[in-house]
């Protein structure tokens, strides 16, 4: 039996010179909490993204493609599905 869990993650991005680098990453219990945090962080970070991801808690394997819940500012190419 699969031990799966849905994660709601907010990832911030910061500028280092011309590059975008990952900043703080936070986990939330619900999609709504993650979206609200991403909205609040939008003015403080170069970019921020909230995603929903389902993983197997035993293996750590990602079971499905992440779903973008919210995105603000600059995020690295490929993360937002471009």
N, CA, C and O atoms as a GROMACS GRO file, in nm:
protein
  328
    1UNK      N    1   0.084  -0.120   0.000
    1UNK     CA    2   0.000   0.000   0.000
    1UNK      C    3   0.089   0.126   0.000
    1UNK      O    4   0.190   0.133   0.069
    2UNK      N    5   0.046   0.221  -0.078
    2UNK     CA    6   0.122   0.345  -0.091
    2UNK      C    7   0.093   0.438   0.027
    2UNK      O    8  -0.023   0.459   0.064
    3UNK      N    9   0.200   0.491   0.085
    3UNK     CA   10   0.184   0.590   0.192
    3UNK      C   11   0.206   0.726   0.128
    3UNK      O   12   0.318   0.778   0.126
    4UNK      N   13   0.100   0.784   0.076
    4UNK     CA   14   0.118   0.911   0.007
    4UNK      C   15   0.069   1.028   0.089
    4UNK      O   16  -0.022   1.017   0.171
    5UNK      N   17   0.133   1.141   0.064
    5UNK     CA   18   0.100   1.263   0.137
    5UNK      C   19   0.105   1.378   0.038
    5UNK      O   20   0.192   1.385  -0.048
    6UNK      N   21   0.010   1.469   0.051
    6UNK     CA   22   0.010   1.589  -0.032
    6UNK      C   23   0.077   1.701   0.045
    6UNK      O   24   0.040   1.732   0.158
    7UNK      N   25   0.177   1.761  -0.018
    7UNK     CA   26   0.251   1.870   0.044
    7UNK      C   27   0.211   2.002  -0.022
    7UNK      O   28   0.183   2.006  -0.142
    8UNK      N   29   0.208   2.106   0.056
    8UNK     CA   30   0.182   2.241   0.006
    8UNK      C   31   0.306   2.323   0.040
    8UNK      O   32   0.332   2.351   0.157
    9UNK      N   33   0.380   2.361  -0.062
    9UNK     CA   34   0.512   2.421  -0.042
    9UNK      C   35   0.516   2.561  -0.101
    9UNK      O   36   0.466   2.586  -0.211
   10UNK      N   37   0.574   2.653  -0.026
   10UNK     CA   38   0.602   2.787  -0.077
   10UNK      C   39   0.754   2.800  -0.089
   10UNK      O   40   0.827   2.779   0.007
   11UNK      N   41   0.799   2.834  -0.210
   11UNK     CA   42   0.942   2.851  -0.236
   11UNK      C   43   0.968   2.995  -0.276
   11UNK      O   44   0.908   3.046  -0.371
   12UNK      N   45   1.058   3.060  -0.203
   12UNK     CA   46   1.097   3.197  -0.238
   12UNK      C   47   1.222   3.192  -0.326
   12UNK      O   48   1.301   3.098  -0.319
   13UNK      N   49   1.237   3.295  -0.408
   13UNK     CA   50   1.356   3.310  -0.492
   13UNK      C   51   1.414   3.448  -0.470
   13UNK      O   52   1.341   3.547  -0.459
   14UNK      N   53   1.546   3.455  -0.464
   14UNK     CA   54   1.618   3.581  -0.446
   14UNK      C   55   1.711   3.603  -0.564
   14UNK      O   56   1.754   3.509  -0.630
   15UNK      N   57   1.743   3.730  -0.589
   15UNK     CA   58   1.839   3.762  -0.694
   15UNK      C   59   1.979   3.768  -0.635
   15UNK      O   60   2.002   3.832  -0.532
   16UNK      N   61   2.072   3.701  -0.702
   16UNK     CA   62   2.214   3.715  -0.671
   16UNK      C   63   2.279   3.760  -0.800
   16UNK      O   64   2.306   3.680  -0.889
   17UNK      N   65   2.303   3.890  -0.808
   17UNK     CA   66   2.348   3.946  -0.935
   17UNK      C   67   2.236   3.929  -1.036
   17UNK      O   68   2.125   3.976  -1.015
   18UNK      N   69   2.267   3.860  -1.148
   18UNK     CA   70   2.164   3.836  -1.249
   18UNK      C   71   2.093   3.703  -1.229
   18UNK      O   72   1.992   3.676  -1.294
   19UNK      N   73   2.144   3.621  -1.140
   19UNK     CA   74   2.088   3.487  -1.121
   19UNK      C   75   1.977   3.487  -1.018
   19UNK      O   76   1.975   3.566  -0.924
   20UNK      N   77   1.883   3.396  -1.039
   20UNK     CA   78   1.779   3.370  -0.939
   20UNK      C   79   1.820   3.246  -0.861
   20UNK      O   80   1.853   3.144  -0.921
   21UNK      N   81   1.819   3.255  -0.730
   21UNK     CA   82   1.854   3.140  -0.648
   21UNK      C   83   1.740   3.111  -0.551
   21UNK      O   84   1.662   3.199  -0.515
   22UNK      N   85   1.732   2.985  -0.509
   22UNK     CA   86   1.629   2.947  -0.415
   22UNK      C   87   1.654   3.014  -0.280
   22UNK      O   88   1.765   3.016  -0.229
   23UNK      N   89   1.546   3.068  -0.226
   23UNK     CA   90   1.552   3.125  -0.093
   23UNK      C   91   1.485   3.028   0.004
   23UNK      O   92   1.501   2.906  -0.007
   24UNK      N   93   1.411   3.083   0.095
   24UNK     CA   94   1.344   3.004   0.198
   24UNK      C   95   1.234   2.916   0.138
   24UNK      O   96   1.162   2.958   0.047
   25UNK      N   97   1.221   2.793   0.190
   25UNK     CA   98   1.112   2.704   0.151
   25UNK      C   99   1.033   2.669   0.277
   25UNK      O  100   1.090   2.637   0.381
   26UNK      N  101   0.901   2.675   0.265
   26UNK     CA  102   0.814   2.648   0.380
   26UNK      C  103   0.704   2.551   0.343
   26UNK      O  104   0.656   2.552   0.230
   27UNK      N  105   0.666   2.466   0.438
   27UNK     CA  106   0.556   2.370   0.418
   27UNK      C  107   0.432   2.418   0.492
   27UNK      O  108   0.441   2.474   0.601
   28UNK      N  109   0.316   2.393   0.431
   28UNK     CA  110   0.189   2.432   0.492
   28UNK      C  111   0.093   2.315   0.491
   28UNK      O  112   0.110   2.221   0.413
   29UNK      N  113  -0.009   2.321   0.577
   29UNK     CA  114  -0.106   2.212   0.590
   29UNK      C  115  -0.211   2.213   0.481
   29UNK      O  116  -0.265   2.108   0.444
   30UNK      N  117  -0.241   2.332   0.428
   30UNK     CA  118  -0.347   2.341   0.326
   30UNK      C  119  -0.300   2.427   0.209
   30UNK      O  120  -0.208   2.508   0.222
   31UNK      N  121  -0.366   2.409   0.097
   31UNK     CA  122  -0.338   2.489  -0.022
   31UNK      C  123  -0.366   2.636   0.007
   31UNK      O  124  -0.290   2.724  -0.036
   32UNK      N  125  -0.475   2.663   0.079
   32UNK     CA  126  -0.513   2.801   0.110
   32UNK      C  127  -0.405   2.873   0.190
   32UNK      O  128  -0.373   2.988   0.163
   33UNK      N  129  -0.349   2.803   0.290
   33UNK     CA  130  -0.241   2.864   0.371
   33UNK      C  131  -0.120   2.895   0.283
   33UNK      O  132  -0.059   3.001   0.296
   34UNK      N  133  -0.086   2.804   0.193
   34UNK     CA  134   0.031   2.824   0.106
   34UNK      C  135   0.009   2.942   0.012
   34UNK      O  136   0.099   3.024  -0.008
   35UNK      N  137  -0.110   2.951  -0.045
   35UNK     CA  138  -0.141   3.061  -0.138
   35UNK      C  139  -0.135   3.196  -0.065
   35UNK      O  140  -0.080   3.292  -0.117
   36UNK      N  141  -0.193   3.201   0.055
   36UNK     CA  142  -0.191   3.326   0.131
   36UNK      C  143  -0.049   3.368   0.167
   36UNK      O  144  -0.016   3.486   0.162
   37UNK      N  145   0.036   3.270   0.203
   37UNK     CA  146   0.175   3.303   0.236
   37UNK      C  147   0.249   3.353   0.112
   37UNK      O  148   0.326   3.449   0.120
   38UNK      N  149   0.226   3.290  -0.002
   38UNK     CA  150   0.290   3.334  -0.126
   38UNK      C  151   0.250   3.477  -0.159
   38UNK      O  152   0.333   3.558  -0.202
   39UNK      N  153   0.122   3.509  -0.139
   39UNK     CA  154   0.075   3.646  -0.164
   39UNK      C  155   0.148   3.745  -0.073
   39UNK      O  156   0.190   3.852  -0.118
   40UNK      N  157   0.162   3.710   0.055
   40UNK     CA  158   0.229   3.800   0.150
   40UNK      C  159   0.377   3.817   0.115
   40UNK      O  160   0.432   3.926   0.129
   41UNK      N  161   0.441   3.709   0.070
   41UNK     CA  162   0.584   3.714   0.039
   41UNK      C  163   0.616   3.780  -0.095
   41UNK      O  164   0.731   3.812  -0.123
   42UNK      N  165   0.514   3.800  -0.177
   42UNK     CA  166   0.536   3.852  -0.313
   42UNK      C  167   0.612   3.985  -0.313
   42UNK      O  168   0.693   4.009  -0.403
   43UNK      N  169   0.588   4.070  -0.215
   43UNK     CA  170   0.655   4.198  -0.211
   43UNK      C  171   0.794   4.194  -0.150
   43UNK      O  172   0.870   4.290  -0.162
   44UNK      N  173   0.826   4.084  -0.083
   44UNK     CA  174   0.954   4.075  -0.012
   44UNK      C  175   1.062   3.998  -0.087
   44UNK      O  176   1.181   4.019  -0.064
   45UNK      N  177   1.020   3.908  -0.176
   45UNK     CA  178   1.116   3.823  -0.248
   45UNK      C  179   1.114   3.862  -0.396
   45UNK      O  180   1.018   3.921  -0.444
   46UNK      N  181   1.222   3.828  -0.467
   46UNK     CA  182   1.226   3.853  -0.612
   46UNK      C  183   1.115   3.774  -0.681
   46UNK      O  184   1.057   3.819  -0.780
   47UNK      N  185   1.087   3.656  -0.627
   47UNK     CA  186   0.980   3.572  -0.680
   47UNK      C  187   0.938   3.474  -0.574
   47UNK      O  188   1.012   3.445  -0.480
   48UNK      N  189   0.817   3.422  -0.589
   48UNK     CA  190   0.766   3.322  -0.495
   48UNK      C  191   0.666   3.235  -0.568
   48UNK      O  192   0.590   3.282  -0.653
   49UNK      N  193   0.667   3.107  -0.533
   49UNK     CA  194   0.575   3.013  -0.597
   49UNK      C  195   0.517   2.922  -0.489
   49UNK      O  196   0.588   2.880  -0.397
   50UNK      N  197   0.388   2.891  -0.502
   50UNK     CA  198   0.324   2.794  -0.412
   50UNK      C  199   0.285   2.674  -0.497
   50UNK      O  200   0.220   2.689  -0.600
   51UNK      N  201   0.325   2.555  -0.452
   51UNK     CA  202   0.295   2.434  -0.528
   51UNK      C  203   0.233   2.328  -0.438
   51UNK      O  204   0.253   2.324  -0.317
   52UNK      N  205   0.156   2.242  -0.504
   52UNK     CA  206   0.099   2.124  -0.437
   52UNK      C  207   0.169   2.004  -0.498
   52UNK      O  208   0.179   1.993  -0.620
   53UNK      N  209   0.219   1.914  -0.414
   53UNK     CA  210   0.293   1.800  -0.462
   53UNK      C  211   0.257   1.677  -0.380
   53UNK      O  212   0.249   1.684  -0.258
   54UNK      N  213   0.235   1.566  -0.448
   54UNK     CA  214   0.204   1.440  -0.379
   54UNK      C  215   0.327   1.351  -0.381
   54UNK      O  216   0.384   1.325  -0.487
   55UNK      N  217   0.367   1.304  -0.264
   55UNK     CA  218   0.486   1.220  -0.252
   55UNK      C  219   0.454   1.092  -0.176
   55UNK      O  220   0.358   1.085  -0.100
   56UNK      N  221   0.538   0.990  -0.199
   56UNK     CA  222   0.533   0.866  -0.122
   56UNK      C  223   0.616   0.891   0.003
   56UNK      O  224   0.736   0.917  -0.006
   57UNK      N  225   0.553   0.884   0.120
   57UNK     CA  226   0.622   0.919   0.243
   57UNK      C  227   0.731   0.818   0.279
   57UNK      O  228   0.821   0.850   0.356
   58UNK      N  229   0.723   0.696   0.225
   58UNK     CA  230   0.824   0.596   0.257
   58UNK      C  231   0.949   0.610   0.171
   58UNK      O  232   1.061   0.594   0.221
   59UNK      N  233   0.931   0.640   0.043
   59UNK     CA  234   1.046   0.647  -0.048
   59UNK      C  235   1.088   0.790  -0.081
   59UNK      O  236   1.200   0.813  -0.127
   60UNK      N  237   0.998   0.887  -0.057
   60UNK     CA  238   1.026   1.025  -0.094
   60UNK      C  239   1.000   1.052  -0.241
   60UNK      O  240   1.019   1.164  -0.288
   61UNK      N  241   0.956   0.950  -0.313
   61UNK     CA  242   0.931   0.963  -0.457
   61UNK      C  243   0.813   1.056  -0.483
   61UNK      O  244   0.710   1.049  -0.417
   62UNK      N  245   0.831   1.145  -0.582
   62UNK     CA  246   0.723   1.234  -0.624
   62UNK      C  247   0.628   1.152  -0.711
   62UNK      O  248   0.670   1.094  -0.810
   63UNK      N  249   0.501   1.149  -0.674
   63UNK     CA  250   0.405   1.063  -0.741
   63UNK      C  251   0.333   1.129  -0.857
   63UNK      O  252   0.281   1.060  -0.945
   64UNK      N  253   0.329   1.260  -0.860
   64UNK     CA  254   0.266   1.329  -0.973
   64UNK      C  255   0.331   1.465  -0.992
   64UNK      O  256   0.399   1.516  -0.904
   65UNK      N  257   0.308   1.521  -1.109
   65UNK     CA  258   0.364   1.652  -1.139
   65UNK      C  259   0.313   1.755  -1.039
   65UNK      O  260   0.195   1.753  -1.004
   66UNK      N  261   0.401   1.845  -0.994
   66UNK     CA  262   0.355   1.950  -0.902
   66UNK      C  263   0.249   2.038  -0.968
   66UNK      O  264   0.253   2.064  -1.088
   67UNK      N  265   0.155   2.082  -0.889
   67UNK     CA  266   0.050   2.173  -0.936
   67UNK      C  267   0.081   2.311  -0.882
   67UNK      O  268   0.096   2.330  -0.761
   68UNK      N  269   0.091   2.409  -0.973
   68UNK     CA  270   0.120   2.547  -0.932
   68UNK      C  271  -0.009   2.610  -0.879
   68UNK      O  272  -0.109   2.619  -0.949
   69UNK      N  273  -0.002   2.653  -0.753
   69UNK     CA  274  -0.119   2.715  -0.690
   69UNK      C  275  -0.116   2.866  -0.705
   69UNK      O  276  -0.220   2.930  -0.722
   70UNK      N  277   0.004   2.924  -0.699
   70UNK     CA  278   0.020   3.070  -0.711
   70UNK      C  279   0.164   3.098  -0.750
   70UNK      O  280   0.255   3.023  -0.715
   71UNK      N  281   0.184   3.207  -0.823
   71UNK     CA  282   0.318   3.246  -0.864
   71UNK      C  283   0.325   3.397  -0.874
   71UNK      O  284   0.237   3.461  -0.933
   72UNK      N  285   0.431   3.454  -0.816
   72UNK     CA  286   0.448   3.599  -0.819
   72UNK      C  287   0.594   3.631  -0.849
   72UNK      O  288   0.684   3.560  -0.807
   73UNK      N  289   0.615   3.739  -0.923
   73UNK     CA  290   0.751   3.787  -0.949
   73UNK      C  291   0.829   3.694  -1.040
   73UNK      O  292   0.772   3.624  -1.123
   74UNK      N  293   0.961   3.696  -1.023
   74UNK     CA  294   1.051   3.618  -1.108
   74UNK      C  295   1.076   3.480  -1.048
   74UNK      O  296   1.118   3.467  -0.933
   75UNK      N  297   1.051   3.378  -1.129
   75UNK     CA  298   1.086   3.240  -1.089
   75UNK      C  299   1.168   3.180  -1.203
   75UNK      O  300   1.151   3.219  -1.318
   76UNK      N  301   1.257   3.085  -1.171
   76UNK     CA  302   1.342   3.027  -1.274
   76UNK      C  303   1.261   2.963  -1.388
   76UNK      O  304   1.152   2.911  -1.367
   77UNK      N  305   1.317   2.968  -1.509
   77UNK     CA  306   1.254   2.906  -1.625
   77UNK      C  307   1.231   2.759  -1.596
   77UNK      O  308   1.312   2.694  -1.530
   78UNK      N  309   1.120   2.706  -1.646
   78UNK     CA  310   1.091   2.565  -1.631
   78UNK      C  311   1.010   2.533  -1.507
   78UNK      O  312   0.940   2.432  -1.504
   79UNK      N  313   1.016   2.616  -1.406
   79UNK     CA  314   0.941   2.588  -1.284
   79UNK      C  315   0.792   2.614  -1.306
   79UNK      O  316   0.708   2.540  -1.256
   80UNK      N  317   0.762   2.717  -1.379
   80UNK     CA  318   0.621   2.753  -1.396
   80UNK      C  319   0.559   2.689  -1.520
   80UNK      O  320   0.453   2.730  -1.566
   81UNK      N  321   0.627   2.589  -1.575
   81UNK     CA  322   0.570   2.519  -1.688
   81UNK      C  323   0.602   2.584  -1.823
   81UNK      O  324   0.542   2.547  -1.924
   82UNK      N  325   0.696   2.682  -1.825
   82UNK     CA  326   0.730   2.741  -1.955
   82UNK      C  327   0.842   2.662  -2.019
   82UNK      O  328   0.886   2.695  -2.129
   0.00000   0.00000   0.00000
